[in-house]
């Protein structure tokens, strides 16, 4: 299943990499769009993949419909949903939310909902963001496109259409296109009989007057023939990908809050050491505290917990707001005001030994003999 999903993502990326050097109008517009996206830092989007695979084995035909949907508010707030029907089985559905450094999963299987929450590692989140990096998707691969056209719209925007050719797509993949899922997709292409008449792929892209993409829709169809154990299997894969860029606000369900245990102020009182070592937080019961590297002078602050799991730290000239969770003598904090994926973890260590820094005597001090 994981390999199939990665292959779908890989195909999605191939569809998004569109350009044609033989139509300079379309090429120039696409180049300007790429530059505009870099300046605008386009992130927020919704997308949906509708896919159906039909397997004809002569004596039996099986259908595998699947849908995937993505909502991205920013790099730290996302929703990814998948629903799939397997022959002879109930519908399987899964929804994954990413919010403030944590991953929340809801799966429906065998008539039961299973929900859990896990901390999102920075490396894992970077890989997720790579899948949806719009600028990277817009890199140019002219060999993939059979023909292209560009049309100016009445609202000042543009409509671009790209029709792909199979040889160009396969050559682009064989040249070492590095993306998650491509190895599985390449292996599948090596064992199937796929001709130009069995493949079609078209992308229609809409840009606004500032060359920023607003919508693109890709349709793909492949007919694959595989022989295994003397049985000929014909697989027809149909897929439509729709992406809409624009401001997105995700409505997170209430059950996610139930998985975020409330943190009482008394739970935080004590000494907490960064899991990478050296940096500490000291929370006192009177709402004061200190933080910094233990071998250097600590910085004073005042603190309070707001709305059960928001940690406010007042440094005097600056107020920091953090998402706070407590798990088995570990606290995890994520910046509430920054679109950051970084999660910092601190471990309770009330026996922490502070190093004493020797003071250098002042020249005016009298030295007793």
N, C-alpha and C positions, 0 to 999 in steps of 0.2 A: 504493500500500500504506500509506504514512504517513497519507494522508487517511482511509483506511478505519479504521485503528487509532484515530485521533483522534476519528472519529465514534463508534466503539464506546465510547471513554472518555466522550464527551459523553453518550451514552445512559445509560451506567452512572451518571453523576452525576445525570441527570434522575430515574432510578429511585430514587436515594437521597434526593432532596429530597421528603419526604413529610409531609403534614399535612392536617387537615380541620377548618375552623372550625365545621362543622355538627354535629360530634360533639365536644363540649367535653371529654369524658372522655379521648378519644384525644389531643386537642390538648394538654390540660394534662399528660398523661403525657409526650408528646413534648417539651414545653417543659422539664419537669423533667429529662428525659434530656439535653437540650442543656446545661443548667446543670451537671449532674453531670459531663459530659464535659470541660467547661472546667476544672473543679476537679481532675479526675483526669488530665488531659493524656493521653488515650487515643491511643496510637500503634501498638503492636504488633498485627499482624493477619495473617490469611491470606485470600485471596480467589481466586475462580476464575470465569472467564467461559467458558461453552460456547455457541458460536454456529454456526448452520448456515444458509447461504443457498442456496435452490433457485431456479434460473432456468429457466423453461419458455418456450421460443421456438416452441412448436408442433411443429417438426420435430426439436427436440433439447432434452434436459433436462440441466442441469449442476448439480452439487452442490459447495458450497464449505464444508466443515467447518473450524472453527478453535477452538482453546482458548487461553486466556491465564490464567496463574496468577501470583499475587503473594504473596510472603512478606516481611513487614517486621518486623525485630527492633527497630530504632529508626531515627531519621532518617538514619543513616550506614551502615546494614547492611541490604541488601535483596536480593531475588532476584526477577527477572521473567522468566517463560518463556512462549514462544509456539510453537504448532505449527499448521501449516496445510497442507491438501492442495489443490493446484490440478489441475484436470482435465488428464490427459496428462503430469503431471510427478511427480517424486518428492516425498515429504513434506519440507516445509521446516520446520526448527525452529531456534529461537534462544533462548539463555539469557543474561541480562545480570545480573551481580552488581555490587552497590555495596558496597565495603568500605573504610573508613578513608580516604576521599577519592579512591578510584580506582574506575574502571569496568572490569569484566572481561567480555568478550563471547565466547561460544562459539556458532558457527553451524554447522549441518550442511546442506550443500548439495552436490548432485551427488556423493554418496558420500564426502564429505571434511569433516573437522572443521577449522574455522578459529578460532583463539583469539588474542586480543590484549588489551592493557591500555592504558587511557588515563587521564590525570588528569581528575577531575570538576571542572568549573568551578563556582563558587559559584552563579552565575546559573542554570546548567542544573539543578543540584540543587534549587534553590528551586522551579523549575517542576515538577520531578518530585514534590516534596513537596506542591505545591498540588493535584495530581491526587488525592491520598489524604488530604486534610485533612478529618477526620471532622466537625469542628465546622462547617465551611463546607457540607458535604453536607447537614447537618441543618437548614439554614435553611428557613423555612416558606413554602410557595406553595400556598395553599388552593385556588386555581382548578384545580389539576392533579388534584384528587381527586374522584371521583364519590361514593364512600361509604367510611366507615371504621368500624372496630369495635375495642374494647379489651376484653381478658379478663384477669382476675386468675388467676394460676397457683398451684398448691398449694405451690410452693417460695418463694412471696413475690414472684415476678417477674410479668411481664406479657407478653401476646401481643397485638401490634397488627397489624391487617390493613388495607391500603389498596388500593382499586381506582381506577384512574385513568380520566379521560376524555380523548379525543383533542383536542378543542377547547381544553381547559385546558392541555394540554402544549404544543401549538403556540403558543398565545397567550403562554405563559410564555417560550418561546424567542424569539418575535418582539419581546417587550418589551426585548430586549437582554441576555439572559443571557450574561455574559462568561466564557467558559471555552474552553480549547484544543479545537479540533475542531468548535466549534459552527457556524462559517461553512460548513464542508463539509456538515454535517448539514442546515443550513437550505437550502443550495443544492439538496440532494437532494430535500427536501420540496417545493421550488418546481416541480419538473419531473415529479413523480409524481402519480398519481390515488390518493388515500388517503381512504377513508371510514371512518366510525365502526365499521361492521361488519367492517372489515378490520384492526382494531386492538384489542389487549387487553394490559393490563399490570397486574400485581398484585405487591404487596410484603408479605411477612410478616416482622415484626420481633419478636425476643425480647429482653426487658430483664430484668436481675436485680433483686433487692430494693432496690438502690441506684439504680435507673433507668439503669444503664449498659448499653448494648447488648452482647449476647453473640453474636447471630447474626441476619442477615437474608438472606432469599432472595427474589429478584425474577424473575418470569417475564414475558416479553414476546413477542408475535407480531405481525408486520405483513405484510400482503399489498400489494405495490406493483405498479402497472401502468404501464409506460412504452411509448410508441410511438416508434420510431426507424427512419428509412428505410423506412417502410411495414411494419415488423415489430412486432408486439405482444409485449412481453416481460412475463411475470408473475413477480415475485420474491417469494418467501416467506422472511421472516427470522424465525427462532426463536432466542431467547437466554435463558439462565438465568444469573443472577449470584448467587453465594453468598459471603458475607463472614462470617468468624468472628473475633471480637476476643478476644485473650488473649495470654499470654506466648508468644513465638516465639523459637526458637533455630535459626539457619540453619547447616547443615552445609556449609561451603565446600569445594569439591573441591581435591585436592592440586595439580592443574595450575595453580591460581592462584598458589600459592607458587613454582612454577617460573618464573613471569613476574616475581616480585619478586626482582631480583638482590641477593645478599648484599653488604653494604657493609663493607669492611675498615676498621679505625681509621685506617690510613695514608691511605685515600682521602679522609678528612674533614679531615685536617690542612691548615690554611691559613686564608684570609680569605674570608668569604662575605657578599655584600651583597644585601639584600632587593631583589627585582625592582622594587618601587615606590620604592626609594631611601632612603638615610639610615640605616637600621637594619642593623647588621652582627653577624656571629658570627666570633669568632676561636677556632679549635681548635688547641691546641698538642699536640705529639707526646707530652708527658708526662701527658696526661689533664686538663690545666687549660685554661681558656679565659676569654674575656670576651665580653660582648655588650652591645648598647644602641645609642643614636644616637651617631654618631661625634663630633658637636659637643658632646656632654655626657659626663660621666664614665661609663665603662663599668663593668659589674658583673662580678665574678669568679665563676667556677663551676668545678666538676669534671664531667667527662663520661666516658661509656663507651657502647659499642655492645653490646646484649644480643640474643641470638637472631637475629643477622645483620642485622636491619633495624629494631631498636628503639633509639632514642637516649634515654639517661637523662641528665638534667642536674640536678646536685645544687647547689642554691643555698644550702645550709647549713640553713635553716629550712624549705625546701620542695624536694620532689623532683618534677621534671617528667618525664613519659614520652611520647615522641613516636614515631609511625610515620615511618620514614625511608626515602626512596628516592633514588637517585643516577642521573641521566641527563645525559650530555654536559655535565659541569661545571655542572650544576644539581642542587640538592637540594630535595626537597619534604618538608615535615613536617606531620603532622596529629596533633592531640592524641589520645593513646591512651585517656585516662580520661574524656573528655567526649564526649557525643553531639553532636559538632559536625561540620558539613560543610565547615568552613574549611580550605583547603590553603594553606600559606605556602611561597613559592618563593624560594630564594636562589641567586645566581649567583657562581661562583668569581671572586674579584678579588684576587689576591695582590699586585697593584700598587696597592692602595687607599692613598690618601694621607690620613693623619690630620691634622686641623686642630689646631694648637697653640693652646690657650687661654691667654692671657696672665694671669699671676698678679698680683694686687693686693698691693703690699708692705704688710707689717704695720706699724702705727703705731710699734711698738717697734724695728723694724729701723733700723739706722744707715744713712743715705744717704751714700755716698761722694761727696765733692766732686771 
